């Protein structure tokens, strides 16, 4: 990329992503332009960006349509931030922009990029370049989840269907079960080959099954690389204050990575029954008068903190060590 020119200030870029196209706004003065959302469009985009002293590119997380473009920009050495579309829309409304088109969205993202670029914790927003192995595992985890959803839908239809269509539904159920078994085996083999060390650590925890291991490795590759507060906020199990003046509102959790949080929730439910440390922690909270939902969330946060420390230190789960040093581990 071109070196910053002192005569021209560095600029941020907003990219509005759709299935077929990318709308790009470079800074606040240049008119947005459009390229296709494919390798040819990426080449045109990078050629145009090379003419400017780009400091940050900000994009919306639009389903699976953003991944390829983000990777292409990162591979070119650009800092990329991928944000939730809800956050981008909230910023636009704050700036008094109620209209919505692809070009307007790109311009608003560029303005938001200026704010993020000046943020004292700027690096926290920048998306790390995913490894090829992480992308492959994430694709398999996503496909397995889709198969499970289709299988549940077909089974639900079976109970309400006419006898004329039950044979067809059973055929689809059988095919989905076969494909689900295939993708699960393929995923297990891939993890054994590429994520063996991390998988062994996570598998040592009662409550964490093979599917949970795969999901956590795919959805939270930052495990072991962040502090306990950062990893809790990333997944979305960190309680948020709701205070104003003398009012003290209920603490709630929100945002974060929904699929990882759902997996962590299910693992925690199992852990509160069969994991000695988590079960004792949950029981203590409930006996202290905490609502069960609050206790579950606290257990989710504790379990995630311990997993983060285990991956960081390369240590297997040990009830005696974890229980004895729970406060120390929780500060990981």
C-alpha positions in Angstrom: 0.0 0.0 0.0 1.1 3.6 -0.6 3.0 5.4 2.2 1.1 8.2 4.0 1.6 11.6 2.4 2.0 14.4 5.0 0.2 16.8 2.6 -2.9 14.6 2.6 -4.3 13.3 5.9 -4.9 9.6 6.4 -8.5 8.5 5.6 -10.8 5.8 6.7 -12.9 3.7 4.4 -16.5 2.5 4.8 -17.6 -0.6 2.9 -21.3 -1.5 2.7 -21.6 -5.2 1.8 -24.3 -7.1 0.0 -24.3 -10.5 -1.7 -23.3 -9.2 -5.1 -21.7 -5.8 -4.6 -19.5 -3.7 -2.3 -20.2 0.1 -2.0 -17.1 1.9 -0.9 -16.7 5.4 0.5 -13.1 6.6 0.9 -13.0 9.5 3.4 -15.7 12.2 3.5 -15.1 14.0 0.2 -14.8 11.3 -2.5 -18.1 10.0 -3.9 -18.8 6.3 -3.1 -18.2 3.8 -5.9 -19.3 0.2 -6.4 -17.5 -3.1 -7.2 -18.6 -6.7 -7.4 -18.3 -8.8 -4.3 -15.8 -11.3 -5.9 -12.1 -11.6 -6.6 -12.3 -9.3 -9.6 -14.1 -6.6 -7.5 -11.5 -7.0 -4.7 -8.7 -6.4 -7.2 -10.4 -3.2 -8.4 -11.0 -2.1 -4.8 -7.4 -2.7 -3.7 -6.1 -0.8 -6.8 -8.2 2.2 -5.8 -7.3 2.1 -2.1 -3.6 1.9 -3.0 -3.9 5.6 -4.2 -4.8 6.8 -0.8 -3.2 6.8 2.7 -5.7 4.4 4.2 -5.6 4.0 8.0 -8.7 1.9 8.6 -11.4 0.0 6.8 -14.8 -0.5 8.5 -17.4 -3.0 7.3 -20.8 -4.4 8.5 -21.1 -8.0 9.4 -23.6 -9.1 6.7 -24.1 -12.8 7.0 -21.3 -14.7 5.2 -20.9 -12.1 2.5 -18.3 -10.1 4.3 -15.7 -12.8 5.0 -14.0 -12.9 1.6 -13.7 -9.2 1.2 -12.4 -8.7 4.8 -9.7 -11.4 4.2 -8.7 -9.8 0.9 -8.2 -6.4 2.6 -6.4 -7.9 5.5 -4.1 -9.8 3.2 -3.2 -6.5 1.6 -2.0 -5.2 5.0 -5.0 -3.0 5.8 -6.6 -2.8 9.3 -10.2 -4.0 9.1 -13.0 -3.5 11.6 -16.2 -5.6 11.2 -19.1 -4.3 13.2 -22.7 -5.3 13.9 -25.1 -3.6 11.5 -27.3 -2.5 14.4 -24.3 -0.4 15.7 -23.8 1.2 12.3 -27.5 2.1 12.1 -27.5 3.5 15.6 -24.5 5.7 14.7 -26.3 6.9 11.5 -29.4 7.9 13.5 -27.2 9.7 16.0 -25.7 11.7 13.2 -29.2 12.6 12.0 -29.1 10.4 8.9 -32.5 8.6 8.7 -32.3 7.7 5.0 -30.8 4.4 4.1 -29.2 3.4 0.8 -26.0 1.4 0.1 -24.1 4.6 -0.8 -25.3 6.4 2.3 -24.5 3.4 4.5 -20.9 3.4 3.0 -20.5 7.1 3.8 -21.8 6.7 7.4 -19.4 3.8 7.9 -16.5 5.9 6.7 -17.5 8.6 9.3 -17.8 5.9 12.0 -14.4 4.7 10.9 -13.0 8.1 11.9 -14.4 7.7 15.4 -13.0 4.2 15.8 -9.7 5.2 14.4 -9.3 7.9 17.1 -10.6 5.6 19.9 -8.0 5.1 22.7 -8.6 1.4 22.4 -8.5 1.3 18.6 -6.7 -2.1 18.4 -9.5 -3.8 20.3 -11.8 -3.2 17.3 -9.5 -4.5 14.6 -10.4 -7.9 13.4 -7.4 -10.4 13.4 -6.7 -12.1 10.1 -8.2 -15.6 10.4 -6.0 -18.7 9.6 -7.1 -21.0 6.8 -7.6 -23.8 9.3 -9.9 -21.6 11.4 -12.0 -20.7 8.3 -12.3 -24.4 7.4 -13.4 -25.4 10.8 -15.9 -22.5 11.1 -17.4 -23.6 7.7 -17.8 -27.2 9.0 -19.4 -26.1 12.3 -21.8 -23.8 10.4 -22.8 -26.6 8.0 -23.3 -29.1 10.9 -25.6 -26.5 12.6 -27.6 -26.0 9.4 -28.1 -29.8 9.1 -29.3 -30.0 12.7 -31.8 -27.2 12.0 -33.1 -28.9 8.9 -33.4 -32.2 10.7 -35.4 -30.6 13.5 -37.7 -28.9 11.0 -38.3 -32.2 9.1 -39.0 -34.1 12.3 -41.5 -31.4 13.4 -43.3 -31.7 10.1 -43.5 -35.4 10.4 -45.7 -35.3 13.4 -48.2 -33.0 11.7 -48.0 -34.3 8.1 -50.5 -36.3 6.1 -49.7 -40.0 5.7 -49.2 -39.3 1.9 -46.2 -37.2 2.6 -44.6 -39.1 5.6 -42.6 -41.4 3.3 -41.0 -38.4 1.6 -40.2 -36.7 5.0 -38.7 -40.0 6.3 -36.5 -40.2 3.3 -35.2 -36.7 3.9 -34.7 -37.4 7.6 -32.6 -40.4 6.8 -30.5 -38.5 4.3 -30.0 -35.6 6.8 -28.9 -38.1 9.5 -26.4 -39.7 7.2 -25.0 -36.3 6.1 -24.9 -35.1 9.8 -22.9 -38.2 10.8 -20.5 -37.6 7.9 -19.9 -33.9 8.7 -19.5 -34.7 12.4 -16.8 -37.4 11.6 -15.1 -35.1 9.1 -15.0 -32.3 11.7 -13.6 -34.6 14.4 -10.8 -35.7 12.1 -10.0 -32.1 11.0 -9.8 -31.0 14.7 -7.5 -34.0 15.5 -5.2 -33.0 12.7 -5.2 -29.2 13.1 -6.4 -28.3 16.6 -5.3 -31.4 18.6 -3.6 -29.5 21.5 -6.5 -27.1 22.1 -9.1 -29.8 21.7 -7.4 -32.1 24.3 -7.5 -29.2 26.8 -11.1 -28.4 26.3 -12.1 -32.1 26.2 -10.7 -32.5 29.7 -13.6 -30.4 31.1 -16.7 -32.1 32.2 -19.6 -30.4 30.4 -17.6 -29.7 27.3 -18.5 -32.2 24.5 -17.0 -32.7 21.0 -19.5 -30.4 19.3 -18.9 -27.7 22.0 -15.2 -28.0 21.5 -15.5 -27.6 17.8 -17.8 -24.5 18.2 -15.6 -22.8 20.7 -12.4 -23.4 18.6 -14.2 -22.0 15.5 -16.2 -19.2 17.0 -13.7 -18.0 19.7 -10.1 -18.4 18.2 -9.1 -15.7 20.7 -9.3 -18.1 23.6 -6.1 -18.0 25.6 -5.0 -14.7 24.0 -7.2 -12.2 25.9 -7.7 -11.2 29.6 -10.7 -12.6 31.5 -12.6 -9.3 31.1 -11.9 -9.1 27.3 -12.9 -12.7 26.6 -16.1 -12.3 28.7 -17.0 -9.1 26.7 -16.2 -10.8 23.4 -18.5 -13.7 24.0 -21.2 -11.5 25.6 -21.3 -12.8 29.2 -20.0 -9.6 30.9 -22.8 -7.8 32.8 -23.6 -4.3 31.6 -24.4 -1.5 34.1 -27.8 0.2 33.7 -27.4 3.2 36.1 -28.6 6.8 35.8 -28.5 9.3 38.6 -29.8 7.6 41.8 -31.4 4.8 39.8 -29.5 1.5 39.8 -30.8 -0.8 37.1 -30.5 -4.6 36.7 -27.2 -5.8 35.2 -27.7 -7.6 31.9 -25.7 -9.3 29.2 -26.0 -8.5 25.5 -24.1 -8.4 22.3 -21.1 -10.7 21.8 -20.9 -13.8 19.7 -24.3 -15.4 19.9 -23.4 -18.9 18.7 -20.5 -19.2 21.1 -22.6 -17.9 23.9 -25.3 -20.5 23.2 -22.8 -23.3 23.1 -21.3 -22.0 26.4 -24.8 -21.9 27.9 -25.5 -25.5 27.1 -22.1 -26.6 28.3 -22.7 -24.7 31.6 -26.1 -26.4 32.1 -24.3 -29.8 32.0 -21.4 -28.5 34.1 -23.8 -27.4 36.9 -24.8 -31.0 37.3 -21.6 -33.0 36.6 -18.6 -30.6 37.0 -17.5 -30.5 40.6 -16.2 -26.9 40.5 -19.0 -25.3 38.5 -21.7 -27.3 40.4 -20.3 -26.0 43.8 -20.2 -22.5 42.5 -23.7 -22.6 41.1 -25.1 -24.1 44.4 -23.3 -21.4 46.5 -24.9 -18.6 44.4 -28.4 -20.1 44.5 -28.1 -20.6 48.3 -27.0 -17.0 48.6 -30.4 -16.0 47.1 -29.3 -15.3 43.5 -31.9 -16.0 40.8 -31.1 -19.2 38.9 -30.7 -17.4 35.6 -28.2 -15.0 37.2 -26.4 -17.9 38.7 -26.2 -19.7 35.3 -24.7 -16.6 33.7 -22.2 -16.2 36.5 -21.2 -19.9 35.9 -20.9 -19.3 32.2 -18.5 -16.4 32.9 -16.5 -18.5 35.3 -16.3 -21.5 33.0 -15.2 -19.3 30.1 -12.6 -17.6 32.3 -11.2 -21.0 33.3 -11.2 -22.3 29.7 -9.3 -19.1 28.7 -6.7 -19.7 31.3 -6.3 -23.4 30.4 -5.7 -22.6 26.7 -3.3 -19.7 27.7 -1.3 -21.9 30.1 -1.6 -25.2 28.2 -3.0 -27.0 31.3 -5.6 -29.8 31.5 -8.6 -29.4 33.8 -7.9 -30.6 37.4 -10.6 -30.3 40.0 -8.3 -29.9 42.9 -6.1 -27.3 41.3 -9.0 -25.3 39.8 -11.0 -25.4 43.0 -8.0 -24.4 45.1 -6.8 -21.6 42.8 -10.2 -20.5 41.5 -9.7 -16.8 42.3 -6.2 -16.9 40.7 -7.5 -18.7 37.6 -10.4 -16.2 37.3 -8.0 -13.4 36.9 -6.6 -14.9 33.7 
